[in-house]
Amino acid sequence: MSVIVNTLNTENYRHSVNINHHELFTDLPKDLGGDDSAPSPHDYFDAALASCKALTVRLYAQKKDIPLTGVTVEVTHDAAQEQKGRYALNVKLTLKGVLSDAQRDELHHVADRCPVHKLMTTADINIETTLSEGAFSQ
């Protein structure tokens, strides 16, 4: 799997994001010079966590026959100290259905073990960027 991001035009910051056969878009917020026509990269980072938690909880509940009827995950962030290496994510997890306190606690615990949560909090990530030979334009 690869993610490919391409510039759409030279007039703004909107880019296409292709992931397998899915096409998404990204842009910068207005305060950074963008048109705010699509989520920013930070938005996708936060969305990765929220969607992973929702999917993980639903899958677990289904496998364990827990009567979960739905999940809402709301993620907000505080990027005020991002330049100092701190990015705070706050997650509000809403579990729907007639659930016992024990089931709610179990699903809450499972949400914090989703793969993206683990990746964001425990992985040692190395990124290597190489320059590709591409077409030159004047």
N, C-alpha and C positions, 0 to 999 in steps of 0.2 A: 504494500500500500504506500502511496505517496500523496503528498499534498502539493498542489501546484497553484501558485498565485501569479496572476498576470495583470499588468496595467491595462486598463480599458481605454483610456485616452490621456492626453497630456493637459487637459483643462482642469482636472480635479484629482482627488486622491482615491476615488472609488476603484477597487480591484475585484477581479473575480477570484474565487477560491474553489478549486476543483479537488474533490476528495472522492476517489474511485469514480462512480458515475453520478455523483451529486455535485451540483453547482450552488455555491453560496456567494455572498459578496461581503466586502469589508470596506470601511471608510473611516475617516477620522472625525471626531466630534467637531462641532463648529468652533469651539474655543481653541482648537489646534489648527484651524484653517481648512477643515474638511466641510462636507455638506451634511454630515450626519445622516447619510442615506442608507446606511447599513451598520451592523454592529462593528465595534472596534476590535482589534486583537485582544485587548483586555476583557472585553465583553465575552469573547469566545472562550477565553481562559476560565472565566467565572462560570460560563454555561457548561463547560466540560465537567466541572465539579458537580453542578446541580443535576445535569442529566445523568451522570454516572450514579449519583446517589439514588435518584428516582428509579432508574432501571434496576439497580442492585436490590433495592428494597422490594420492588414488585416481583422480581424473579425469585428471591428468597421466600417471600410470602406464599407465592404459588407452589413452590417445592415443598413447603412445610404445611400446606393447607391452612394458612392463617387467613381469615376472612377480610383481607384488605381490599377495599373497593377503589382506592385511588391514593395518589401521593401528590403533594405540592411541595416543591423545594424552592425557596426564595433565597438567593445569594446576594448579599451586598458586600461592597468592599471599601476599605479605607486605604487609599494609595498615598496618603500624605507623607509617609516615610519610605516610599519605594526607592528613592535615590540612596537611602541608607541601608537598603537590603531588607526592608520589612514591608510586607504586603498582607494586610489583615483581611481575612474573609469571614463573614458572619453568615451562618446558615440557619434558616428557619424551616424546620421539617414539619409538615402537616400530614398526618396519617388519617385516612378516611375509612370508615367501616366500624362495625361493632367489634371492638377489640378490648381484650382484658388489659389490665395494667402491665402484666407480665409480657404479653405480646407486644405492646407499645414499647416497652423497654428493650425487648429483643430486637425489634426492627430499628429502633434508634441506634442501638449498638452496631447493627449490620450496616447502617448508613455510613458510619464512620470507618468502616472497613472496605468501602468500595475501592476498586483499583485506582481511580484517579486521585482520590484522597490520599491513598498510600503513596502514589507517585509524587504528588505535590509535597508530601511531608517527610518522606524517608529516602527517596532515591537520590543517588549521586548522578547527576545528569551532566554529560559532556556534549558540547555542541561544536562541531567542526564545520566551518563555512569555507567552501572552495569556490574559486571564480571560474565560471564556465566560459568557454570560447563561444561567443554569440555574434549575431549580426551587429555591425556598427552602423549607426546612422549619424548624419550630419546635423 
